[in-house]
Amino acid sequence: MTTEIETSRSSIRTILTGTVVLFSLAILLTLGTWQVERLHWKEGLLADIAERRSRDPAPLSEIEQRAAAGDDIEYRRIALSGTFDHTKERHFFATFEGRTGFYVYTPMTLADGRKIFVNRGFVPYEMKEPATRAAGEVFGEQAITGYARAKLSGKPSMLVPDNDLSKNIFYWKDLDAMAASTGLSDVISFFVDVDASVTNPGGWPKGGVTQFELPNNHLQYAATWYGLAAALLAVVFAMWWRSRKSASSPAGEAR
Protein backbone atom coordinates (compact mmCIF):
# COMPACT_ATOMS: atom_id res chain seq x y z
CA MET A 1 0.00 0.00 0.00
CA THR A 2 2.82 2.35 0.96
CA THR A 3 4.60 1.55 -2.30
CA GLU A 4 1.46 2.40 -4.30
CA ILE A 5 1.11 5.75 -2.49
CA GLU A 6 4.76 6.60 -3.12
CA THR A 7 4.39 5.62 -6.76
CA SER A 8 1.29 7.80 -7.07
CA ARG A 9 3.02 10.77 -5.46
CA SER A 10 6.04 10.28 -7.72
CA SER A 11 3.77 10.27 -10.78
CA ILE A 12 2.05 13.46 -9.65
CA ARG A 13 5.41 15.16 -9.08
CA THR A 14 6.58 14.05 -12.51
CA ILE A 15 3.43 15.39 -14.18
CA LEU A 16 3.64 18.71 -12.32
CA THR A 17 7.34 19.08 -13.07
CA GLY A 18 6.78 18.27 -16.74
CA THR A 19 3.93 20.77 -16.95
CA VAL A 20 6.05 23.54 -15.41
CA VAL A 21 8.98 22.74 -17.71
CA LEU A 22 6.81 22.71 -20.84
CA PHE A 23 5.08 25.94 -19.82
CA SER A 24 8.42 27.67 -19.12
CA LEU A 25 9.89 26.37 -22.35
CA ALA A 26 6.90 27.64 -24.33
CA ILE A 27 7.28 31.11 -22.80
CA LEU A 28 11.02 31.27 -23.53
CA LEU A 29 10.60 30.10 -27.13
CA THR A 30 7.72 32.54 -27.67
CA LEU A 31 9.79 35.45 -26.39
CA GLY A 32 12.73 34.43 -28.56
CA THR A 33 10.54 34.16 -31.66
CA TRP A 34 8.93 37.52 -30.91
CA GLN A 35 12.38 39.13 -30.76
CA VAL A 36 13.28 37.58 -34.12
CA GLU A 37 10.10 39.08 -35.58
CA ARG A 38 10.99 42.44 -34.02
CA LEU A 39 14.47 42.14 -35.54
CA HIS A 40 13.04 41.73 -39.04
CA TRP A 41 10.68 44.65 -38.43
CA LYS A 42 13.49 46.91 -37.18
CA GLU A 43 15.77 46.02 -40.08
CA GLY A 44 12.96 46.84 -42.50
CA LEU A 45 12.33 50.14 -40.73
CA LEU A 46 16.01 51.11 -40.87
CA ALA A 47 16.16 50.24 -44.56
CA ASP A 48 13.04 52.32 -45.18
CA ILE A 49 14.56 55.30 -43.33
CA ALA A 50 17.76 55.01 -45.37
CA GLU A 51 15.74 54.91 -48.59
CA ARG A 52 13.75 58.00 -47.59
CA ARG A 53 16.92 59.91 -46.73
CA SER A 54 18.32 59.21 -50.20
CA ARG A 55 15.38 60.85 -52.01
CA ASP A 56 15.26 64.43 -53.23
CA PRO A 57 13.30 66.80 -50.96
CA ALA A 58 9.58 66.84 -51.71
CA PRO A 59 7.43 69.99 -51.56
CA LEU A 60 5.37 70.61 -48.45
CA SER A 61 2.15 69.93 -50.38
CA GLU A 62 3.23 66.36 -51.16
CA ILE A 63 4.07 65.61 -47.53
CA GLU A 64 0.73 67.06 -46.44
CA GLN A 65 -1.10 64.87 -48.95
CA ARG A 66 0.67 61.80 -47.59
CA ALA A 67 -0.16 62.77 -44.02
CA ALA A 68 -3.82 63.36 -44.92
CA ALA A 69 -3.95 59.92 -46.56
CA GLY A 70 -2.62 58.31 -43.39
CA ASP A 71 0.83 57.51 -44.80
CA ASP A 72 3.88 57.44 -42.57
CA ILE A 73 5.71 60.74 -43.16
CA GLU A 74 8.48 60.21 -40.60
CA TYR A 75 11.95 61.12 -41.96
CA ARG A 76 10.66 62.01 -45.42
CA ARG A 77 12.76 64.68 -47.11
CA ILE A 78 11.02 68.03 -47.47
CA ALA A 79 11.66 71.51 -48.88
CA LEU A 80 9.77 74.64 -47.88
CA SER A 81 10.16 78.38 -47.42
CA GLY A 82 8.74 81.08 -45.19
CA THR A 83 9.63 83.56 -42.46
CA PHE A 84 10.57 82.69 -38.88
CA ASP A 85 8.95 84.25 -35.83
CA HIS A 86 11.82 84.09 -33.35
CA THR A 87 9.76 85.66 -30.57
CA LYS A 88 7.79 82.42 -30.31
CA GLU A 89 10.54 79.80 -30.40
CA ARG A 90 10.11 76.80 -28.11
CA HIS A 91 12.97 74.92 -26.46
CA PHE A 92 13.23 71.14 -26.33
CA PHE A 93 15.72 69.79 -23.76
CA ALA A 94 18.31 67.64 -25.53
CA THR A 95 21.91 66.51 -25.73
CA PHE A 96 23.99 66.72 -28.88
CA GLU A 97 27.60 65.67 -29.44
CA GLY A 98 28.09 65.26 -25.71
CA ARG A 99 26.72 68.68 -24.77
CA THR A 100 23.52 69.50 -22.90
CA GLY A 101 21.24 72.13 -24.33
CA PHE A 102 18.12 72.61 -26.39
CA TYR A 103 16.68 72.06 -29.83
CA VAL A 104 15.16 75.33 -30.98
CA TYR A 105 11.67 74.94 -32.45
CA THR A 106 10.67 78.11 -34.27
CA PRO A 107 7.34 78.67 -36.05
CA MET A 108 7.71 79.45 -39.74
CA THR A 109 4.95 81.41 -41.44
CA LEU A 110 4.23 80.14 -44.93
CA ALA A 111 3.02 82.14 -47.95
CA ASP A 112 -0.58 81.13 -47.25
CA GLY A 113 -0.39 82.32 -43.63
CA ARG A 114 -0.20 78.90 -42.03
CA LYS A 115 2.55 78.03 -39.55
CA ILE A 116 4.81 75.06 -39.09
CA PHE A 117 7.22 74.42 -36.23
CA VAL A 118 10.77 73.95 -37.48
CA ASN A 119 13.54 72.38 -35.43
CA ARG A 120 16.34 74.77 -36.44
CA GLY A 121 18.94 72.82 -34.50
CA PHE A 122 20.87 72.65 -31.26
CA VAL A 123 22.11 75.38 -28.94
CA PRO A 124 24.16 74.81 -25.75
CA TYR A 125 22.39 75.18 -22.40
CA GLU A 126 23.91 78.61 -21.75
CA MET A 127 22.60 79.88 -25.10
CA LYS A 128 18.93 79.16 -24.47
CA GLU A 129 18.02 82.84 -24.59
CA PRO A 130 17.93 84.24 -28.14
CA ALA A 131 19.91 87.33 -27.09
CA THR A 132 23.00 85.11 -26.63
CA ARG A 133 22.90 84.09 -30.31
CA ALA A 134 21.35 87.12 -32.01
CA ALA A 135 23.33 86.56 -35.22
CA GLY A 136 21.49 83.30 -35.83
CA GLU A 137 18.05 84.91 -35.67
CA VAL A 138 17.66 85.13 -39.43
CA PHE A 139 14.96 87.34 -40.93
CA GLY A 140 13.18 87.56 -44.24
CA GLU A 141 12.21 84.72 -46.56
CA GLN A 142 14.14 81.55 -45.74
CA ALA A 143 14.31 78.42 -47.89
CA ILE A 144 15.13 75.25 -45.97
CA THR A 145 15.39 71.53 -46.51
CA GLY A 146 15.01 68.87 -43.87
CA TYR A 147 12.98 65.94 -42.62
CA ALA A 148 9.29 65.67 -41.76
CA ARG A 149 8.71 64.50 -38.20
CA ALA A 150 5.33 63.17 -37.16
CA LYS A 151 3.31 64.64 -34.32
CA LEU A 152 3.35 62.52 -31.16
CA SER A 153 0.02 61.19 -29.95
CA GLY A 154 1.04 61.57 -26.30
CA LYS A 155 3.89 61.48 -23.81
CA PRO A 156 6.28 58.69 -24.91
CA SER A 157 6.74 57.29 -21.39
CA MET A 158 5.72 57.83 -17.78
CA LEU A 159 9.42 58.32 -17.07
CA VAL A 160 9.53 61.46 -19.24
CA PRO A 161 9.00 64.65 -17.16
CA ASP A 162 6.06 66.91 -17.85
CA ASN A 163 6.76 69.90 -20.06
CA ASP A 164 7.49 73.10 -18.12
CA LEU A 165 5.57 75.68 -20.12
CA SER A 166 6.32 78.50 -17.66
CA LYS A 167 10.06 78.10 -18.31
CA ASN A 168 9.63 77.21 -21.98
CA ILE A 169 11.29 73.82 -21.54
CA PHE A 170 9.82 70.83 -23.34
CA TYR A 171 10.82 67.28 -22.44
CA TRP A 172 8.65 65.75 -25.14
CA LYS A 173 7.47 67.25 -28.41
CA ASP A 174 3.89 68.21 -27.66
CA LEU A 175 2.90 70.10 -30.81
CA ASP A 176 -0.46 71.18 -29.41
CA ALA A 177 1.18 72.64 -26.29
CA MET A 178 3.82 74.40 -28.39
CA ALA A 179 1.14 76.03 -30.50
CA ALA A 180 -1.12 76.91 -27.55
CA SER A 181 1.74 78.38 -25.51
CA THR A 182 2.60 80.75 -28.36
CA GLY A 183 -0.99 81.70 -29.14
CA LEU A 184 -0.66 80.43 -32.70
CA SER A 185 -3.47 78.95 -34.75
CA ASP A 186 -3.63 77.25 -38.13
CA VAL A 187 -0.52 75.22 -37.33
CA ILE A 188 0.43 72.32 -39.60
CA SER A 189 0.19 69.01 -37.74
CA PHE A 190 3.81 67.85 -38.05
CA PHE A 191 7.31 69.19 -37.46
CA VAL A 192 10.31 69.72 -39.71
CA ASP A 193 13.94 69.12 -38.69
CA VAL A 194 16.38 71.15 -40.79
CA ASP A 195 19.22 69.13 -42.26
CA ALA A 196 22.94 69.85 -42.00
CA SER A 197 22.90 71.95 -45.19
CA VAL A 198 21.01 74.69 -43.32
CA THR A 199 23.53 76.90 -41.56
CA ASN A 200 23.04 80.05 -39.50
CA PRO A 201 25.24 83.10 -38.97
CA GLY A 202 27.30 82.67 -35.83
CA GLY A 203 26.86 78.88 -36.05
CA TRP A 204 23.81 78.68 -33.76
CA PRO A 205 21.41 76.97 -33.83
CA LYS A 206 23.37 74.09 -35.35
CA GLY A 207 21.25 72.13 -37.81
CA GLY A 208 21.40 68.49 -38.78
CA VAL A 209 20.51 67.10 -35.36
CA THR A 210 18.03 64.45 -36.49
CA GLN A 211 18.88 61.05 -35.03
CA PHE A 212 18.49 58.17 -37.46
CA GLU A 213 20.23 55.45 -35.48
CA LEU A 214 17.52 53.44 -33.76
CA PRO A 215 18.48 50.89 -31.08
CA ASN A 216 18.48 47.39 -32.56
CA ASN A 217 19.29 44.82 -29.86
CA HIS A 218 16.65 42.29 -30.88
CA LEU A 219 19.17 39.67 -32.06
CA GLN A 220 20.88 39.80 -28.68
CA TYR A 221 17.54 39.50 -26.88
CA ALA A 222 16.48 36.57 -29.10
CA ALA A 223 19.76 34.77 -28.40
CA THR A 224 19.22 35.31 -24.67
CA TRP A 225 15.71 33.80 -24.66
CA TYR A 226 16.69 30.88 -26.89
CA GLY A 227 19.79 30.34 -24.75
CA LEU A 228 17.68 30.16 -21.60
CA ALA A 229 15.41 27.64 -23.33
CA ALA A 230 18.43 25.52 -24.26
CA ALA A 231 19.76 25.77 -20.70
CA LEU A 232 16.40 24.63 -19.33
CA LEU A 233 16.41 21.61 -21.60
CA ALA A 234 19.99 20.82 -20.58
CA VAL A 235 19.09 20.93 -16.88
CA VAL A 236 16.02 18.72 -17.40
CA PHE A 237 18.04 16.22 -19.43
CA ALA A 238 20.80 16.13 -16.78
CA MET A 239 18.24 15.49 -14.03
CA TRP A 240 16.56 12.76 -16.08
CA TRP A 241 19.89 11.10 -16.88
CA ARG A 242 21.00 11.15 -13.25
CA SER A 243 17.65 9.72 -12.15
CA ARG A 244 17.88 6.99 -14.80
CA LYS A 245 21.40 6.02 -13.77
CA SER A 246 20.38 5.97 -10.12
CA ALA A 247 17.40 3.73 -10.84
CA SER A 248 19.52 1.28 -12.86
CA SER A 249 22.36 1.11 -10.34
CA PRO A 250 22.70 -1.90 -7.96
CA ALA A 251 21.84 0.32 -5.01
CA GLY A 252 18.73 1.50 -6.80
CA GLU A 253 17.73 -2.09 -7.59
CA ALA A 254 18.24 -3.09 -3.92
CA ARG A 255 15.84 -0.39 -2.88
C-alpha positions as CSV (number, residue, x, y, z in Angstrom):
1,M,0.0,0.0,0.0
2,T,2.8,2.3,1.0
3,T,4.6,1.6,-2.3
4,E,1.5,2.4,-4.3
5,I,1.1,5.8,-2.5
6,E,4.8,6.6,-3.1
7,T,4.4,5.6,-6.8
8,S,1.3,7.8,-7.1
9,R,3.0,10.8,-5.5
10,S,6.0,10.3,-7.7
11,S,3.8,10.3,-10.8
12,I,2.0,13.5,-9.7
13,R,5.4,15.2,-9.1
14,T,6.6,14.1,-12.5
15,I,3.4,15.4,-14.2
16,L,3.6,18.7,-12.3
17,T,7.3,19.1,-13.1
18,G,6.8,18.3,-16.7
19,T,3.9,20.8,-17.0
20,V,6.1,23.5,-15.4
21,V,9.0,22.7,-17.7
22,L,6.8,22.7,-20.8
23,F,5.1,25.9,-19.8
24,S,8.4,27.7,-19.1
25,L,9.9,26.4,-22.4
26,A,6.9,27.6,-24.3
27,I,7.3,31.1,-22.8
28,L,11.0,31.3,-23.5
29,L,10.6,30.1,-27.1
30,T,7.7,32.5,-27.7
31,L,9.8,35.5,-26.4
32,G,12.7,34.4,-28.6
33,T,10.5,34.2,-31.7
34,W,8.9,37.5,-30.9
35,Q,12.4,39.1,-30.8
36,V,13.3,37.6,-34.1
37,E,10.1,39.1,-35.6
38,R,11.0,42.4,-34.0
39,L,14.5,42.1,-35.5
40,H,13.0,41.7,-39.0
41,W,10.7,44.6,-38.4
42,K,13.5,46.9,-37.2
43,E,15.8,46.0,-40.1
44,G,13.0,46.8,-42.5
45,L,12.3,50.1,-40.7
46,L,16.0,51.1,-40.9
47,A,16.2,50.2,-44.6
48,D,13.0,52.3,-45.2
49,I,14.6,55.3,-43.3
50,A,17.8,55.0,-45.4
51,E,15.7,54.9,-48.6
52,R,13.7,58.0,-47.6
53,R,16.9,59.9,-46.7
54,S,18.3,59.2,-50.2
55,R,15.4,60.9,-52.0
56,D,15.3,64.4,-53.2
57,P,13.3,66.8,-51.0
58,A,9.6,66.8,-51.7
59,P,7.4,70.0,-51.6
60,L,5.4,70.6,-48.5
61,S,2.1,69.9,-50.4
62,E,3.2,66.4,-51.2
63,I,4.1,65.6,-47.5
64,E,0.7,67.1,-46.4
65,Q,-1.1,64.9,-48.9
66,R,0.7,61.8,-47.6
67,A,-0.2,62.8,-44.0
68,A,-3.8,63.4,-44.9
69,A,-3.9,59.9,-46.6
70,G,-2.6,58.3,-43.4
71,D,0.8,57.5,-44.8
72,D,3.9,57.4,-42.6
73,I,5.7,60.7,-43.2
74,E,8.5,60.2,-40.6
75,Y,12.0,61.1,-42.0
76,R,10.7,62.0,-45.4
77,R,12.8,64.7,-47.1
78,I,11.0,68.0,-47.5
79,A,11.7,71.5,-48.9
80,L,9.8,74.6,-47.9
81,S,10.2,78.4,-47.4
82,G,8.7,81.1,-45.2
83,T,9.6,83.6,-42.5
84,F,10.6,82.7,-38.9
85,D,9.0,84.3,-35.8
86,H,11.8,84.1,-33.3
87,T,9.8,85.7,-30.6
88,K,7.8,82.4,-30.3
89,E,10.5,79.8,-30.4
90,R,10.1,76.8,-28.1
91,H,13.0,74.9,-26.5
92,F,13.2,71.1,-26.3
93,F,15.7,69.8,-23.8
94,A,18.3,67.6,-25.5
95,T,21.9,66.5,-25.7
96,F,24.0,66.7,-28.9
97,E,27.6,65.7,-29.4
98,G,28.1,65.3,-25.7
99,R,26.7,68.7,-24.8
100,T,23.5,69.5,-22.9
101,G,21.2,72.1,-24.3
102,F,18.1,72.6,-26.4
103,Y,16.7,72.1,-29.8
104,V,15.2,75.3,-31.0
105,Y,11.7,74.9,-32.4
106,T,10.7,78.1,-34.3
107,P,7.3,78.7,-36.0
108,M,7.7,79.5,-39.7
109,T,5.0,81.4,-41.4
110,L,4.2,80.1,-44.9
111,A,3.0,82.1,-47.9
112,D,-0.6,81.1,-47.3
113,G,-0.4,82.3,-43.6
114,R,-0.2,78.9,-42.0
115,K,2.6,78.0,-39.5
116,I,4.8,75.1,-39.1
117,F,7.2,74.4,-36.2
118,V,10.8,73.9,-37.5
119,N,13.5,72.4,-35.4
120,R,16.3,74.8,-36.4
121,G,18.9,72.8,-34.5
122,F,20.9,72.7,-31.3
123,V,22.1,75.4,-28.9
124,P,24.2,74.8,-25.7
125,Y,22.4,75.2,-22.4
126,E,23.9,78.6,-21.7
127,M,22.6,79.9,-25.1
128,K,18.9,79.2,-24.5
129,E,18.0,82.8,-24.6
130,P,17.9,84.2,-28.1
131,A,19.9,87.3,-27.1
132,T,23.0,85.1,-26.6
133,R,22.9,84.1,-30.3
134,A,21.4,87.1,-32.0
135,A,23.3,86.6,-35.2
136,G,21.5,83.3,-35.8
137,E,18.0,84.9,-35.7
138,V,17.7,85.1,-39.4
139,F,15.0,87.3,-40.9
140,G,13.2,87.6,-44.2
141,E,12.2,84.7,-46.6
142,Q,14.1,81.5,-45.7
143,A,14.3,78.4,-47.9
144,I,15.1,75.3,-46.0
145,T,15.4,71.5,-46.5
146,G,15.0,68.9,-43.9
147,Y,13.0,65.9,-42.6
148,A,9.3,65.7,-41.8
149,R,8.7,64.5,-38.2
150,A,5.3,63.2,-37.2
151,K,3.3,64.6,-34.3
152,L,3.4,62.5,-31.2
153,S,0.0,61.2,-30.0
154,G,1.0,61.6,-26.3
155,K,3.9,61.5,-23.8
156,P,6.3,58.7,-24.9
157,S,6.7,57.3,-21.4
158,M,5.7,57.8,-17.8
159,L,9.4,58.3,-17.1
160,V,9.5,61.5,-19.2
161,P,9.0,64.6,-17.2
162,D,6.1,66.9,-17.8
163,N,6.8,69.9,-20.1
164,D,7.5,73.1,-18.1
165,L,5.6,75.7,-20.1
166,S,6.3,78.5,-17.7
167,K,10.1,78.1,-18.3
168,N,9.6,77.2,-22.0
169,I,11.3,73.8,-21.5
170,F,9.8,70.8,-23.3
171,Y,10.8,67.3,-22.4
172,W,8.7,65.7,-25.1
173,K,7.5,67.3,-28.4
174,D,3.9,68.2,-27.7
175,L,2.9,70.1,-30.8
176,D,-0.5,71.2,-29.4
177,A,1.2,72.6,-26.3
178,M,3.8,74.4,-28.4
179,A,1.1,76.0,-30.5
180,A,-1.1,76.9,-27.6
181,S,1.7,78.4,-25.5
182,T,2.6,80.7,-28.4
183,G,-1.0,81.7,-29.1
184,L,-0.7,80.4,-32.7
185,S,-3.5,78.9,-34.8
186,D,-3.6,77.2,-38.1
187,V,-0.5,75.2,-37.3
188,I,0.4,72.3,-39.6
189,S,0.2,69.0,-37.7
190,F,3.8,67.8,-38.0
191,F,7.3,69.2,-37.5
192,V,10.3,69.7,-39.7
193,D,13.9,69.1,-38.7
194,V,16.4,71.1,-40.8
195,D,19.2,69.1,-42.3
196,A,22.9,69.9,-42.0
197,S,22.9,71.9,-45.2
198,V,21.0,74.7,-43.3
199,T,23.5,76.9,-41.6
200,N,23.0,80.0,-39.5
201,P,25.2,83.1,-39.0
202,G,27.3,82.7,-35.8
203,G,26.9,78.9,-36.1
204,W,23.8,78.7,-33.8
205,P,21.4,77.0,-33.8
206,K,23.4,74.1,-35.3
207,G,21.3,72.1,-37.8
208,G,21.4,68.5,-38.8
209,V,20.5,67.1,-35.4
210,T,18.0,64.5,-36.5
211,Q,18.9,61.0,-35.0
212,F,18.5,58.2,-37.5
213,E,20.2,55.4,-35.5
214,L,17.5,53.4,-33.8
215,P,18.5,50.9,-31.1
216,N,18.5,47.4,-32.6
217,N,19.3,44.8,-29.9
218,H,16.7,42.3,-30.9
219,L,19.2,39.7,-32.1
220,Q,20.9,39.8,-28.7
221,Y,17.5,39.5,-26.9
222,A,16.5,36.6,-29.1
223,A,19.8,34.8,-28.4
224,T,19.2,35.3,-24.7
225,W,15.7,33.8,-24.7
226,Y,16.7,30.9,-26.9
227,G,19.8,30.3,-24.7
228,L,17.7,30.2,-21.6
229,A,15.4,27.6,-23.3
230,A,18.4,25.5,-24.3
231,A,19.8,25.8,-20.7
232,L,16.4,24.6,-19.3
233,L,16.4,21.6,-21.6
234,A,20.0,20.8,-20.6
235,V,19.1,20.9,-16.9
236,V,16.0,18.7,-17.4
237,F,18.0,16.2,-19.4
238,A,20.8,16.1,-16.8
239,M,18.2,15.5,-14.0
240,W,16.6,12.8,-16.1
241,W,19.9,11.1,-16.9
242,R,21.0,11.1,-13.3
243,S,17.6,9.7,-12.2
244,R,17.9,7.0,-14.8
245,K,21.4,6.0,-13.8
246,S,20.4,6.0,-10.1
247,A,17.4,3.7,-10.8
248,S,19.5,1.3,-12.9
249,S,22.4,1.1,-10.3
250,P,22.7,-1.9,-8.0
251,A,21.8,0.3,-5.0
252,G,18.7,1.5,-6.8
253,E,17.7,-2.1,-7.6
254,A,18.2,-3.1,-3.9
255,R,15.8,-0.4,-2.9
